[in-house]
Amino acid sequence: MNVLLAVLVVGLGSLLFRAVPLVGAHRLPVRLAEAAGFAGLAVIAAVTVRSVLHHQDGSIAAAPLVGALAVGVGLLIAFRGRSVPVAVGVGLASYLLVVAALSSLR
C-alpha cells in the first residue's frame, strides 16, 4: 500500500510540474520567461565545466586540458550549426585522437 501511495504522489507531482507552466505561462513577465529559458542551458554548462575540470586519468598527461580541448572542439562544431550527435561525436573523436597521440609520445 505504501508503494502504491508513493507512486501516486510522485506521478501527481510530475503531472503538476508539467501542467502548471502550461496553465500559468501567460501570467509570467516576459523577462522572467526569457531568463527561465536559459536555466537549463546554464545547468548543462555548469555540469560540463565541473566534470571537465575534475577529470582525472592517470594514464593521460594533463587530462583536464585534453577534456577542455575536446569540449571546445564539440562546441565549435555545435556553433557552426551541426546537430548535437555530430558535435558530441566530433568532440569524442578529438578526445580519443589527442589521447592516442599523447600515449604514443610516451
C-alpha positions in Angstrom: 0.0 0.0 0.0 2.9 2.4 0.8 4.5 1.8 -2.6 1.2 2.5 -4.4 0.8 5.7 -2.4 4.4 6.8 -3.2 3.9 6.1 -6.9 0.7 8.0 -7.0 2.2 11.0 -5.2 5.2 11.1 -7.4 3.0 10.7 -10.5 0.8 13.6 -9.4 3.8 15.8 -8.6 5.2 15.1 -12.0 1.9 15.9 -13.7 1.7 19.2 -11.7 5.3 20.2 -12.7 4.3 19.8 -16.3 0.9 21.3 -16.2 1.5 24.4 -14.1 3.7 26.1 -16.7 1.1 25.5 -19.4 -1.7 27.0 -17.4 0.2 29.9 -15.9 2.7 30.8 -18.6 0.8 33.7 -19.9 0.9 35.4 -16.5 4.7 35.4 -16.2 6.5 38.6 -17.0 8.3 38.4 -20.4 11.8 39.0 -18.8 11.3 36.1 -16.4 10.1 33.8 -19.1 13.2 34.6 -21.2 15.5 34.2 -18.3 13.9 30.8 -17.4 14.7 29.6 -20.9 18.4 29.9 -20.2 18.2 28.0 -16.9 18.5 24.5 -18.5 21.4 25.6 -20.6 23.2 27.1 -17.6 22.8 23.9 -15.7 24.2 21.8 -18.6 27.2 24.3 -18.9 27.9 24.1 -15.2 27.9 20.3 -15.1 30.1 20.2 -18.2 32.7 22.7 -16.8 32.8 20.9 -13.4 33.2 17.5 -14.9 36.0 18.7 -17.3 37.9 20.4 -14.5 37.7 17.4 -12.2 38.6 14.9 -15.0 41.3 12.6 -13.7 43.1 9.9 -15.6 46.5 8.7 -14.5 47.3 7.4 -18.0 46.8 10.8 -19.6 49.1 13.8 -19.0 47.0 17.0 -18.4 43.7 15.2 -18.5 41.6 18.3 -17.8 43.3 20.1 -20.6 42.6 17.3 -23.0 39.0 17.3 -21.9 38.6 21.0 -22.3 40.1 20.8 -25.8 37.6 18.1 -26.7 34.7 20.1 -25.3 35.9 23.2 -27.2 36.0 21.3 -30.5 32.5 20.0 -29.9 31.3 23.5 -29.1 32.9 24.8 -32.2 31.0 22.2 -34.3 27.8 22.9 -32.5 28.1 26.7 -33.1 28.6 26.0 -36.8 25.1 24.6 -36.9 25.7 20.9 -36.7 23.4 18.6 -34.7 24.1 17.6 -31.2 25.1 14.0 -32.0 27.6 15.2 -34.6 29.1 17.8 -32.2 29.4 15.1 -29.4 30.8 12.6 -31.8 33.4 15.1 -33.1 34.3 16.1 -29.5 34.7 12.4 -28.6 36.8 11.7 -31.7 39.1 14.6 -30.9 39.5 13.4 -27.3 40.4 10.0 -28.5 42.9 11.3 -31.1 44.6 13.5 -28.6 44.8 10.7 -26.0 46.2 8.4 -28.7 48.8 11.0 -29.7 49.9 11.6 -26.1 50.1 8.0 -25.3 52.3 7.4 -28.4 54.7 10.0 -27.3 55.4 8.1 -24.0 
